[in-house]
Amino acid sequence: MAIIIDRDQGLQQQTDEQFGLECPYCGIYAHMTSQSVPHFATVLKDKPKHVGLVYQCDACRAPIFLRFAVKEYKEDSIELYRNFIELERPKEKFAFSYLPKVTEILFREALACYSSNSFNAFASMCRRAAASSFPAIGDSGRLKAFDEVMVAQDIAEIDDNSFAPIKKILFESSEEEDLPMLNRAQAGMLLEVLKDMLYQCFVRRGKLARAIKVRRFFIQEGNSGLSA
């Protein structure tokens, strides 16, 4: 899909495919309609490496800001790479109330780093969040968490080379300088793996214990009613 800013016709996409995103405001995956395009003459004169475009969410009508890298300048058109950076990302959702307090604080800060595209700061906060969770899991907490992460790798069918940075960030006790540098794709993979680890170790356990407790309460209440 070529994205072109034409001198006379404005923004042009050489495809009929609709453009959709998860809106950072309403949280709905919706079609995005172009709303504001920079003035062609100004961009051609300055020739910046990146161009900002404003789209509108068709679900809630909020403006969405995206940054595109410029592929080529011509006298009558400017071609952009189709990949873009979301300047405002949807907030990641998680059942934080089931996490240990310190882990909750660190994981919230990790997600804030991810949402602001600070992927290497995100990696550092993921390490701290994971390390804080191991003692709370119980005896052999690190080993139990490692087992959950390996199950996630198997389920997602991630090859060992791609998965190596995730294991190093979450489980190796080395200096911060030794942390691998992450790109967007690797950070996204780390996010999903850590979310799954925390879910399996805390959220699933907490929800199940709570559900069983509620069941027992109603059974006891029912038995009390019958005996009365």
N, C-alpha and C positions, 0 to 999 in steps of 0.2 A: 504494500500500500504506500504509494508516494504521497507525501504531503507537501504542497506547493503554495507559496504566497505569490499570487499573480499581480502584476502591476495594475491591471485594469479590473480583474474579477475577484480580487481578494483571495481568501483561503480556498484552496481546491484540494480535494482528496480523490485520487484516481481509482475509486472503487465505490460500489454501492453499499459496502459493508457498514453497518452502524457501529458507532464508537461508544463503548460502555465502560463504566468504572463503578467501583463501590464508593458512594458519596461519603466524604468525611463528616458531613453534617447530619444527614438522615440515616446513614448506614445501609441504604438500599442500593443494590446493583442496578444502575439505571443507564439509559441512553444519555449521552452528553451532546449538547448542541453548541456549536461555536458561537461565542457571544462578543468577543473583542479580539481584534487582530491588530498588531502594531502597524503604523503607517509605512507603506512600502518604501517610499523615497528616503525616509529617515534610516530605516534598517540598511538599505543598500548603500547609503552614504557612510554609515559608521562601520558596517560589516562586523557585527559582534559574532562571537563563536556560538552563542546561545540566544534563542528568541523565546520570549514568554507569551503564551496564548491563554485566553480566558474562555472556559467552556461553562455552560449552564446545565445543572442537573435537571432532567426532565421530571424528576419525582418531587423535588422540593424547591426548585428554581434557584438554588444557591449557586454562586459563582465558584468555579473550580480552577485553580491556577496550575498550569503545567509548563515545564521548561523543556524545550527541544534544542538539540544541537543542530547547527546548520551544516548541511552536506555540500551545497554548491550555490554560489552566487552567479546569476546571469543578468543581462541587461533588463529583461522583462519578467524575471521570475526568481524566486528564492526557494530552493528545495531543502526540506528538513528531513533529518533522520526520523523514522517512525517511533523509535524508542524515546521515552520521555521520563522526566523526574516529577513526581507528585510533590508539590511544595507543601501540601497539607494532606496527611494520610489519615485514614480512618483509625480511631482508637481501637486497639486490640482488647477483646473482651475475655475475661477469665473469672472463675469463681474464687476470688481472692480470700474470701472469708474462711476458707478451709486451710489456708496456708499458715505456718508459724509466722508470728508478727514480723520478725526480722526478715524472713524470706519474702514476705509480702512487700515490705518496703523496698527491698533491693530489686525484686522482680518488676514492680511498678516503675522504678527508675530505669530498668533495662528496657521496658516497653516504650518509655518516653524517648530514650535514645534511638530506638528503632524507628519510631514515628517521625523523628526529625532527620532521618537518614544518616545518623552518626553510627555507622555499623561497627566500627572498631571499639568505640566507647560501649556500644551494646554488648560486644563480646566480653569486655571486662566485667560489666555488670552481670552478665549471665554466669560467669565464673563465680562471682561473689554470691549470687543468689543460690546457685547449685551447692556451693560449699556450706552455706548456712543451713541448707535443708538436710544434709546428711545426718547430723546428730539427732535431728527431730524425727527422722524415719525410724530410728531404733537401732538395735544391735546390728552391726555390719551394714549400716545405712548406705555407705558409699557403694558397697558391693550390690545391694538390692537395687539402688538407683541405676548402676551400670547395667544390670541385667535388663531392666526396663528399657534402657536406651538401645541395647542390642536387639531387643524384640522389635522396637520401632524401626531400626534399620532393616530388619528382615521383612517386616510388613510393607514398608515403603520401597523395598528393593533398591536401596541405595548402595552403590559400589563402595569398596573399602577406601579407595583413593579420595572420593568425594566426602566420605564420612570421617576421614582421619582428623580434619580440623575440628570437628564437633567434639570428638572424644578428647582431643588435646585440651580444648577450652574448658570442658566440663569436669575432667577428671585428673589431668596432670598437674602436680604441684610444682610448678616452675615459676620463674620470674615473669612479671607482666610483659617485659620486653620480648619474651619468647612466644607470646600469643600470636597465632597466625593472623595475617591481614585478611579481612573478609570483604567480598563484594556483595552486591544486593542479593544475588541468588543464594550464596552461602549463608548470609545472615537470615534469610527467610527459612532456610532449612534448619538452622540452629534454633530459631524461634519455635518452629513446630515441634521439634524434638524435645526441647525443654518444656514446652507446654504439656506435651504428652507425659513426660517423666513426672512432672509435678501433679498432673491429674491422676495418674495411676498410684502415686505414692501418698497423696493427701486427699484430693477431691473425691475420688472413687471410694476410698475408705471412709471418709467422713459422711458422704451421702448414704452409703450402705448402712453404717452404724446408726445414722439418724433415722432412716426408714425402718430398721428393725426395732428401734426404740419406740417409734410411733405405733408400730403393729402390736408390740407387747402391751403398750398402754391401753389400746382399745380392747385387746383381749382381756386384760385384767378388769377393765371397766365393765365389760360384758359379763364376766364371771361374777363380779360383785352385784350386778343387777339381778342375775339369776338367783343368787343365794339369798338376796333380800326378799 
